[in-house]
């Protein structure tokens, strides 16, 4: 009888040990899968985005070469070139934001991270299709949507990046975003949308259109400057060994 109890105890101990090893292996597998996703996501994201941005640049070039009015010296051609310049700045800004983000931070990705660039790409293609003074209202409205969508997508990634210990050097000196931090985004989106609606209602293709396009260009240049400043801040941080 004692021998029987000993054998039973050994079997239970062996069962608990096997279950513990199985749980440990599952946890190690989860960690390994998470790290693999974190390591692979930047490459996947930049590859997808580079394809989309290349297509956008090609569409922009096709528009430039196919519009003969751009070669004429007129008020219409000046506005058209300014609109093209703003579109190009937008393409550059999207690339800079994503590329600098993937090189600075690591985060646990979600399925939406690989879908957002596709949605942004569709908006970019639509923006290019609306180039021209006859489509100023939809062009400005789409530009406003892109600006808002990019802000929301990047904020979602930053929230997850803050939870990753690899990024503690940066986020230890950076406070979490509050509602006040988004006031400027609301103002930009609202201003671009208001410009578009006003231009659509008035049909203006002169001074109001010029002012609106200059403001849009200034917004993009300022965002590029901010991204450059944040990059320099991140690169100047000393990481702990």
N, C-alpha and C positions, 0 to 999 in steps of 0.2 A: 504493500500500500504506500509506504513512503516513497519508494522508487517511482510509483505511478504519479504521485504529486510532484516529484522533482521533474519528471519528464514533461508534465503539463505546464509547470512554471517555465521551463526552458522554451517550450513552444510559444507561450504567451510573450516571453521576453523577446524571442526571435521575431514574432509577429510585430511587436511594437517597434523593434529596431528596423525592420523592413519598411514599416509605415513611415518612420521618421526619416529614413534615407530617401524614400520616395518623395516626401514633402520637401526635403532639402534640395533634391534634384529639380523639383518643379520650381522652387524659388530661384535656384541658380539659373534655370532655363528662362524664367521671367526676366531676371536681371540681364542676362546675356541678350535676350531679344530686345529689351529696352535700349541697351547700349548700342546694339547693332542698328536699331532704327534711328537713334540719335546721330550715329556716325554717318549713316547713308543719306539721311534727309537733305543735308546741304547740297550734295552732289545731284540728287534727284531734282531738287527745287531749282538749282541754277541751270541744269540741263534743259528742263522744261521751259524755264523763263527765257533762256537764250534763244530757243527755237521761236518762241512767241514774239520776242523783240525783233528777231531777224525778219520775220514775216511782216511785222509792223513797219520796219524800215523799208522793206521792199515795196509795200503798198504806198508808202509815202513817196518813194522815188518814182513810182509809176504815175502818181498824181502830178508830181512836179514836171516830169517829162511830157505828160499828156495835156497840160494846160498851157496853151499858147499865149494867153493873156499875161502870164507871169513874165514874159520877155518884153512887154511893153512898159514904158515909163508912164504910169498913171496912178491916180489915187487908189483905184481898185487893186492894182498889182502890189502897191505898198502894203495895203491891208492884208492881202492874200499871203505875201511873204511873211508878214508878222504873225499871221495865224499859223503858218507852217512852222515858223520858229518856235512858237509856243508848243505846238504838237511834238516837235522834236525834243524840246526841253522836258516834256512830260514823259516821253519814252526813256530818256536818259535818267530822269529822277527815279522812275520805277526800278530801273536796273540798279542804280546806286543804292537805293534803300534796301532792296533784297540782298544784293551781294555783300554790302557792309554788315548787314544783320547776320547772315549765315557765317561770316568770317569772325564776328565778334562773340556770338553767343551759341550755346547749345541748349536744346530743349527736347522734351519728349513730344514727337509730332503726333498730329491727329490726321485723319483722312482728309479733312477740309483743307489742310495746308497745301496739298497738291492739287486741290480743285480751285482754290482762289486764283492762282495765276491764269488758269484757263478762262475764268470769268473776267478777269482784268483784261486779258487778251481780246476777248470778244468786244469789250467796251472800247479798247484801243482801235480795233478794226472799224468799229462803227464811227468812232470819232474821226478817223481818217476819211471814211466815206462821206462825212458831213462837211468836209473842207469846202470852203467857198462862201462868198458873201450872201448867197441866197439861203444858206442853212446856218446862220449864226445862232439862232435860238436853240436848235437841238444840239449844236456843237458845244455851246456853253453849258447846257444842262447835262450833257454826257460828261463833260470835264468835271462838273461839280460832283457827279455820282462817282467818278473814278477817285477823286480826292477823298471823299467820304469812305469809300470801300477800302482804299489803301490804309487809311488811318485805323479803321476797325480791324482789318486783318493783322496789321503790325502790332496793335495793342493786344490782340489775343495771343500772339506769339510771345510778346514781352512778359505777359502775366505768367506764362509757363516757364519762360527763361528765368524769371525771378526765383522760382522754386527749385532751380537746379543749382547745386553747390558749386559747380564749375564757374558760375557767373557771379559769385559772391563779391569779388573785388569791385566790380562795377556797381552792382545794386546796393552794396553797403554804403555808397555815397550818393545814391539816387533814390529819392523818395518815391513811393508808389503813386501812380497817376490818380488824380482826383477829378471830380467833375469840372473844376475850374480849369484844369489843363486842356480840356476839350473845347473851351469857349472859342479859342482861335480857329479851331477846325470848323465849328458851327458858323463862325463869321465868314470864313473863306467859302464854304459851301453855299451859304446864303447869298454872299455877294456875287458869286459866279452864276447862280441860278437867277438872281435878280437881274443881272446884266443880260442874260439870255432872254428872259421874259420881256424886258424892256425893249431890247433890240427887235424881238419878234413883233411886238405890238406897234412900235413906231416905224419899223422898216428902215431905221437909220443905217446908212453905210458910210458915214463920214466921221465926224468928231466923236460921237458917243462910241462908235465901234472902235475907233483908235484908242480912246481912253480905256475901254474895257479890255482890249488886247494887251495894252501896256501893263495894266494891273495884273492880268493873268500871267504875263511874262515875269513881272516882279515877284509874284507869289512863288513861282517855280524856282527862280534864282535864289530867293531867300531860303526855300526848303533845301536846296542843294548846299547852301552855306551852312545851315543848321546841321545837316548830315555830316558835312566835313568837320565841323566843330566837335560833334559827338564822337566821330572817329578818332580825332586827335586826343580827346579826353580818355577814351578807352585804351588807346595805344600807349598812353603815358602812365597807366596804372602799373604798380608793382604787384605781381602775384606772389602769394605765399607758397613756399616749397612744401 
